[in-house]
Amino acid sequence: MFARKVRITYNNEPCPLKWLDNFSMRNFTNDAVFDDTLPVADGEIEIGARVPVDGLKAAMEDWFVKKGYIKSGEQLMLNVGS
């Protein structure tokens, strides 16, 4: 199910596990595709094959701005492995 490993950084630092966990646990989008995300450590999540990386990045940035973790216009860096 969680076929891809994704490294997520903000300002060249791994995103805190707390942020990733908060994103993965939310249910505000009603988009089941993001149910296939599993935070495993600071800056690391595993995602299912059906999770679109560009959509994941945009959804995470939007959620992190809403939570006050990052400022509007700031971006995350996602590096997808296998």
N, C-alpha and C positions, 0 to 999 in steps of 0.2 A: 504494500500500500504506500509506504513512504519511500519511494524509489530514488529521490534526488536529495542531495544535501546542499543547503544554501548557506553561504556565509554572508552576514549582514553587518555592515559597518556604518557608522555615523561619525563624521570628523576623524576618519582614519582609526577609530576605536571600535571594538565589537559592541554592538547594541546590547544593553543589559538584558539578561534573561527575564527580568521582571517586565520589561517592555514587550518582549516577544510573547511571553506567557499571557499578558494582558490582551494582546492582539488576538491570539489564538483562542482565547476563552470567550470573546465577545460574540454576541448574536445580533448585532444591530443591522447588518446588511441583508439578512435573509438570503445570502448567497452561499449555498451549501458547498460550493467548490473550495471555500477556505476552511471547511471542516477537516480537510486533508493536510493540515499543518501541525507539526509537532516540535515545539521548542526543546532543545536538548542541552544547551549551554549558552553562555554569553556569546552572542554573535552567530549562533548556529541553530538552524531549524532543518527539519526534514519535511519534504513535501511530496504529495502524490503526483502521479503523472498527469492528472487532469488539471492541476493548478497552473494557470498562466502566470509566468514570471513577471511580465510587464504589469498585469493586473494586480498581482501580489504587491509589487513595489508601490504602485499608486495607492492601493488600499491601506498599506502600512503607513505610508507618509501621511495620508489623510487622517488616519486614526491617531498617529503620534502627535500631529498638530492639535487635534481636538483634545487630547489628553495633556497638552502642554509640554511634551517631551522634547519636541523640536519646534522651531519657528516656521511660519508659513514661508514657502519658497525654498526651504532647505531640503536637501535630498539625501536619501540613503544610497548606499552602494550595495548591490547584490551580486554575488559571485556564485554561479551554479556549478556544482560538481556532479559526480555520479554516485 
